[in-house]
Amino acid sequence: MRAVLCNGFHGIEALSIGEAAEPRPGADEVLIDVHAASVSFADHLMICGGYQKRPALPYVPGMDAAGVVVACGENVQRFRPGDRVACSAWFGSLAERMTAKASDSARLPENVDFVVGSTIQHGYLTAWYALVDRARLQAGETVLVTGAAGGVGLACVEIAHLLGARVIAAVGSAAKVSVVREYGADEVIDYSSQDVRERVKALTGGEGLDICFENVGGTLFATLARIMRWNGRLMPIGFAGGEVPSVSMNLPLLKNYSIVGVFTGAWTERFPDEAARAADNIAAWVGEGKLRPHIDRVLPLERADEAMNAIAQRTVQGRIVLQVR
């Protein structure tokens, strides 16, 4: 089958288009004809060797996809051949066929096309798990999202807004302000030109943040660690800036706030039934128009390197989708 292949953990130059063996579904998996696959920062991190997992080489990158079930493992009850699904796996989506656990798949509403469907699982499930399960977000709380114009960040802005939060979106350039406002941000901070600490203090009357969904790491994380509210929740999601931060533990001590880890992939493996219910709920919200995944652009599968490069340059708003069929 036609696929994007990663031949080494040294970035975009390791990618090529070639032929890969068709995968076979395990007992708890479905085999999917992939119609569209979206590309994320985690995909780029993995091909560079910086992610938690390193598949055996060569491997097919890509976590998120949408398509049609063609076969089911013997233990699968949720789906049958012919079902339209949004799905995710640690890798394998940038190909004509992929396998995914049934618990990592959700039935795609008929009014949602495959391009949109391919953006649902990774970004929105991460936002859901962080805000609903880990942070226990309450309506009226103030949520700050860094990297807010990216796929995961924008999903978090949208879900936080839908759940009744006051949302502050932090972005890395003025070009990203309009899209986060469109998706529900009440306030926007451009950390390329504004003092984040002073802006947060001004926007919260000096009280600080109830919840911080932090994608960037480095000095930005360190700054935000100093402006959390009493009983706040500071959540490290990723480190797109390249630097894994550390925290002086007197800060959460004095403010009585929590540092709450969010690793969605581990959650879906440990609690597959919970994750499946959340994924079904998210897909239903997309079908009802409550969530509107933002598509930056659609490219053919052969231009996967271009998609990865755009992610590396941090110019993507929402998701880039690769059209497979």
C-alpha positions as CSV (number, residue, x, y, z in Angstrom):
1,M,0.0,0.0,0.0
2,R,1.1,3.6,-0.6
3,A,2.4,5.2,2.5
4,V,4.7,7.9,4.0
5,L,7.8,6.2,5.4
6,C,10.1,7.5,8.1
7,N,13.6,5.9,7.6
8,G,15.3,7.5,10.6
9,F,14.8,9.7,13.6
10,H,16.4,12.8,12.1
11,G,13.5,14.8,10.9
12,I,11.8,15.7,7.6
13,E,14.6,14.6,5.4
14,A,14.0,11.0,6.6
15,L,10.6,10.9,5.0
16,S,9.7,9.4,1.7
17,I,6.7,8.0,-0.2
18,G,6.9,4.3,-0.7
19,E,5.2,0.9,-0.3
20,A,4.4,-0.5,3.1
21,A,3.0,-3.9,4.1
22,E,-0.8,-3.7,4.8
23,P,-1.4,-4.0,8.6
24,R,-3.6,-6.7,10.1
25,P,-5.9,-5.9,12.9
26,G,-5.4,-7.4,16.3
27,A,-8.2,-8.9,18.4
28,D,-9.2,-5.4,19.8
29,E,-8.5,-3.4,16.6
30,V,-10.2,-2.3,13.4
31,L,-8.6,-2.1,9.9
32,I,-9.4,1.2,8.2
33,D,-9.3,2.4,4.7
34,V,-7.8,5.9,5.4
35,H,-9.5,8.7,3.4
36,A,-7.8,11.6,5.2
37,A,-5.1,12.0,7.9
38,S,-4.1,15.1,9.9
39,V,-0.6,16.0,11.0
40,S,0.3,17.1,14.5
41,F,3.3,18.5,16.4
42,A,3.6,15.1,18.1
43,D,4.0,13.5,14.6
44,H,6.9,15.9,13.9
45,L,8.4,15.3,17.3
46,M,8.3,11.5,16.7
47,I,10.1,11.7,13.3
48,C,12.8,13.8,15.0
49,G,13.3,11.2,17.8
50,G,12.0,13.5,20.5
51,Y,8.7,11.7,21.4
52,Q,8.1,9.2,24.2
53,K,7.9,6.3,21.7
54,R,10.3,5.2,19.0
55,P,8.7,2.7,16.5
56,A,10.9,0.2,14.7
57,L,12.3,1.7,11.5
58,P,11.1,2.2,8.9
59,Y,7.7,3.2,10.2
60,V,4.6,5.0,8.9
61,P,4.1,8.3,10.8
62,G,0.8,9.8,11.7
63,M,-1.6,9.5,14.7
64,D,-5.0,10.8,13.4
65,A,-7.1,9.7,10.5
66,A,-10.7,9.2,9.3
67,G,-12.0,6.5,7.0
68,V,-14.1,3.4,6.6
69,V,-13.8,0.2,8.6
70,V,-12.9,-2.8,6.3
71,A,-12.3,-5.5,9.0
72,C,-12.6,-6.0,12.7
73,G,-10.7,-8.1,15.2
74,E,-12.5,-10.9,16.9
75,N,-13.1,-9.1,20.1
76,V,-14.5,-5.9,18.5
77,Q,-18.2,-5.2,19.2
78,R,-18.3,-1.4,18.7
79,F,-17.9,-1.5,14.9
80,R,-18.5,-3.5,11.7
81,P,-17.2,-3.2,8.2
82,G,-18.6,-0.2,6.4
83,D,-18.7,2.1,9.4
84,R,-17.3,5.6,9.0
85,V,-14.8,6.4,11.8
86,A,-12.4,8.9,13.2
87,C,-9.5,7.1,14.7
88,S,-6.0,7.4,16.2
89,A,-3.0,5.3,17.0
90,W,0.6,6.0,18.1
91,F,1.6,5.9,14.4
92,G,0.5,4.5,11.0
93,S,-2.2,7.0,9.7
94,L,-0.2,8.4,6.8
95,A,-1.0,5.4,4.6
96,E,-3.9,3.9,2.6
97,R,-4.7,1.6,5.4
98,M,-4.1,1.6,9.2
99,T,-5.1,-0.2,12.3
100,A,-6.5,1.4,15.4
101,K,-7.9,0.0,18.7
102,A,-11.7,0.1,18.7
103,S,-11.5,2.1,21.9
104,D,-9.4,4.7,20.0
105,S,-12.0,5.1,17.3
106,A,-15.4,6.9,17.2
107,R,-18.2,6.6,14.8
108,L,-18.2,9.6,12.4
109,P,-21.6,11.4,12.0
110,E,-22.8,11.3,8.4
111,N,-22.7,15.0,8.1
112,V,-19.0,15.2,9.0
113,D,-16.6,14.6,6.1
114,F,-13.4,12.7,6.4
115,V,-11.1,15.8,6.2
116,V,-12.8,17.2,9.3
117,G,-13.1,13.8,10.9
118,S,-9.3,13.3,10.7
119,T,-8.7,16.2,13.1
120,I,-10.9,15.0,15.9
121,Q,-9.2,12.4,18.0
122,H,-5.8,13.7,19.1
123,G,-6.5,17.4,19.6
124,Y,-10.0,17.3,21.0
125,L,-9.5,14.2,23.2
126,T,-6.4,15.8,24.7
127,A,-8.4,19.0,25.5
128,W,-11.3,17.0,26.9
129,Y,-9.1,14.9,29.1
130,A,-7.2,17.9,30.4
131,L,-10.1,20.1,31.1
132,V,-12.9,17.7,32.1
133,D,-11.1,14.8,33.7
134,R,-7.8,16.3,35.1
135,A,-8.6,19.9,35.8
136,R,-12.4,19.4,36.6
137,L,-13.1,22.7,34.9
138,Q,-16.1,24.7,36.3
139,A,-18.1,27.2,34.4
140,G,-16.9,30.7,35.1
141,E,-13.3,29.8,35.8
142,T,-10.5,31.5,33.9
143,V,-8.4,29.3,31.6
144,L,-5.3,30.3,29.8
145,V,-4.1,28.3,26.8
146,T,-0.6,28.7,25.4
147,G,0.1,27.7,21.8
148,A,-3.6,28.4,21.4
149,A,-3.7,28.6,17.6
150,G,-2.3,25.1,17.0
151,G,-4.4,21.9,16.7
152,V,-4.4,21.0,20.4
153,G,-4.5,24.6,21.6
154,L,-7.4,25.6,19.4
155,A,-9.3,22.5,20.5
156,C,-8.8,23.5,24.1
157,V,-9.9,27.1,23.5
158,E,-13.1,25.8,21.8
159,I,-14.0,23.2,24.5
160,A,-13.2,25.5,27.4
161,H,-15.5,28.2,25.8
162,L,-18.2,25.5,25.2
163,L,-18.0,24.5,28.9
164,G,-18.5,28.1,30.1
165,A,-15.0,29.2,31.0
166,R,-13.5,32.6,30.5
167,V,-10.7,31.9,28.0
168,I,-7.4,33.7,27.6
169,A,-5.5,32.6,24.5
170,A,-1.8,33.1,24.4
171,V,-0.3,33.0,20.9
172,G,3.2,33.5,19.4
173,S,2.4,36.1,16.7
174,A,-0.2,38.7,15.8
175,A,-1.2,36.7,12.8
176,K,-2.8,34.1,15.1
177,V,-5.0,36.5,17.1
178,S,-8.1,36.4,14.8
179,V,-8.4,32.6,14.7
180,V,-8.4,32.2,18.5
181,R,-11.0,34.9,18.9
182,E,-13.1,33.1,16.3
183,Y,-13.0,29.9,18.3
184,G,-14.0,31.5,21.6
185,A,-11.1,33.3,23.2
186,D,-12.4,36.2,25.3
187,E,-8.9,37.8,25.6
188,V,-5.7,37.2,23.7
189,I,-2.0,37.7,24.7
190,D,0.7,37.8,22.0
191,Y,3.7,36.6,23.9
192,S,6.0,37.6,21.1
193,S,5.4,41.3,21.9
194,Q,3.5,41.5,25.2
195,D,4.6,40.9,28.8
196,V,2.6,37.8,29.8
197,R,2.8,38.3,33.5
198,E,1.6,41.9,33.4
199,R,-1.2,41.1,31.0
200,V,-2.5,38.2,33.0
201,K,-2.4,40.3,36.2
202,A,-4.3,43.0,34.4
203,L,-6.9,40.6,32.9
204,T,-7.5,38.8,36.2
205,G,-7.4,41.8,38.6
206,G,-4.2,40.4,40.1
207,E,-5.9,37.1,41.0
208,G,-4.2,34.9,38.5
209,L,-5.3,31.8,36.6
210,D,-7.6,29.0,37.7
211,I,-6.4,26.7,34.9
212,C,-3.4,26.9,32.6
213,F,-3.2,24.5,29.6
214,E,0.5,24.9,28.8
215,N,1.9,23.7,25.4
216,V,5.1,25.6,25.1
217,G,7.4,25.0,28.1
218,G,10.6,26.9,28.8
219,T,10.5,30.4,30.2
220,L,6.8,30.8,29.4
221,F,5.9,27.9,31.7
222,A,8.2,29.4,34.4
223,T,6.4,32.8,34.1
224,L,2.9,31.2,34.3
225,A,3.9,29.2,37.4
226,R,4.2,32.5,39.2
227,I,0.7,33.8,38.3
228,M,-1.6,30.9,39.2
229,R,-4.6,31.5,41.5
230,W,-5.2,29.9,44.9
231,N,-6.3,26.3,44.2
232,G,-5.4,26.6,40.5
233,R,-4.3,23.8,38.2
234,L,-1.2,24.2,36.1
235,M,-1.1,21.5,33.4
236,P,2.0,20.7,31.3
237,I,0.7,19.4,28.0
238,G,3.9,19.6,25.8
239,F,7.1,21.5,25.2
240,A,6.8,22.9,21.7
241,G,9.4,25.5,22.5
242,G,12.0,22.7,22.9
243,E,12.8,23.3,26.6
244,V,11.4,21.1,29.4
245,P,10.9,23.4,32.3
246,S,11.4,23.0,36.1
247,V,9.4,24.6,38.9
248,S,10.5,26.0,42.2
249,M,8.2,24.1,44.5
250,N,7.6,27.0,46.9
251,L,5.3,28.4,44.2
252,P,2.6,25.8,44.3
253,L,3.1,25.6,48.1
254,L,2.4,29.3,48.7
255,K,-0.6,29.4,46.3
256,N,-1.9,26.0,47.1
257,Y,-2.1,25.2,43.4
258,S,-1.6,21.9,41.7
259,I,0.6,20.8,38.9
260,V,-1.4,18.3,37.0
261,G,0.2,16.1,34.4
262,V,-1.8,15.3,31.1
263,F,-0.6,12.4,29.0
264,T,-3.7,11.5,26.9
265,G,-2.1,8.5,25.2
266,A,-1.4,6.8,28.5
267,W,-5.0,7.5,29.7
268,T,-6.5,5.9,26.6
269,E,-4.4,2.8,27.2
270,R,-5.2,2.5,30.9
271,F,-8.9,3.5,30.7
272,P,-10.1,2.6,27.1
273,D,-13.8,2.6,28.0
274,E,-13.6,6.1,29.4
275,A,-11.7,7.3,26.4
276,A,-14.1,5.7,24.0
277,R,-17.1,7.4,25.6
278,A,-15.3,10.8,25.5
279,A,-14.4,10.3,21.8
280,D,-18.0,9.4,21.0
281,N,-19.2,12.5,22.8
282,I,-16.7,14.7,20.9
283,A,-17.7,13.3,17.5
284,A,-21.3,13.9,18.3
285,W,-20.5,17.5,19.2
286,V,-18.8,18.0,15.9
287,G,-21.8,16.5,14.1
288,E,-24.1,18.9,16.0
289,G,-21.9,21.9,15.1
290,K,-20.9,22.6,18.7
291,L,-17.2,22.0,17.8
292,R,-15.8,23.2,14.4
293,P,-12.3,21.8,13.7
294,H,-10.2,24.4,11.9
295,I,-8.5,23.1,8.8
296,D,-5.4,25.1,7.9
297,R,-5.0,23.5,4.5
298,V,-5.5,20.2,2.7
299,L,-2.6,18.6,0.8
300,P,-2.0,15.4,-1.0
301,L,-0.3,12.6,0.9
302,E,2.8,13.1,-1.2
303,R,3.4,16.5,0.4
304,A,3.7,15.2,3.9
305,D,7.1,16.8,4.2
306,E,5.6,20.2,3.5
307,A,3.0,19.7,6.2
308,M,5.7,18.6,8.7
309,N,7.9,21.6,7.8
310,A,5.0,24.0,8.4
311,I,4.5,22.5,11.8
312,A,8.2,22.8,12.5
313,Q,8.1,26.5,11.6
314,R,5.0,26.9,13.8
315,T,2.9,28.6,11.1
316,V,0.0,26.2,11.3
317,Q,-3.4,27.3,12.6
318,G,-5.5,24.3,13.6
319,R,-4.6,21.2,11.5
320,I,-3.1,20.4,8.2
321,V,-4.8,17.4,6.6
322,L,-3.4,15.0,4.0
323,Q,-5.9,13.7,1.5
324,V,-5.2,9.9,1.1
325,R,-8.1,8.8,-1.1
